């Protein structure tokens, strides 16, 4: 609930500052927060990275929205590190489609839960971070090309 509230506050603040077209990008639980916020605020573009989407989250407000989900096929709890199963996000995409969203699921081959870690203060990319970045960049570019001038 606090993540959804934060996302909603950020969207509302952006609109108060004049933003008319907004896309949300969220990672893991932030993906669920982005979906919930988008549905409640009429946002029609969501990019969700390895999202954890609770079954009880109502996805019906996203009917007609463009939702792009990206998930590493090696995600999931491994070696004591938390993660989200790729099947979980595939199931969420099926629920989104059933709700009327234009939703797709793209697998990042070899990808894990995240793009980088920061051991000892140094940023270290995780496996296949470039593939994640390329997919995100493409989706953000698509959104920007559709936004009014």
Phi, psi and omega in degrees: 000322181291326177294318179296317178299318178297315180297317180297317177299319180295318178296313180298319178295321179296319179294321178298332180271005173108357179294131179249334180235122185228137170245150177246140176234125181223146180248133176058239179297335175295335175294317177295317179298319178297317179296315180295316180295315181302315180298323182277343184244009176070024178278136187249009176226123177227133173245117184243125182254118180046052188286143169260114185240103181302144179304325184281355179290122180286116181261357183299329177294351181267010177304127181088349180284154173264116181237123179244121182248132177237137184210133176288136182286350178255015178284169183118164182293121180220135174053034179083359178268135180290160178188185180230130179297136176301329178296327179301315181286329174297319177297320179297320178296320177299318177295320178297315179298318178298332178277356178099009179278151170274087187245137176230157178235124178242129180269131173265103182298124180084355182288148178246191182275089179129170181248336183200162172232164182231071176285135177056030176082001182253128180284124181236117179296142174275169181306133175068025178302325180297321178296317176303309183300317180298318180294314180298314180302317180298316181292320178294321177297319178299313179301312182298324180290338180269343183287147177296151181295000000 
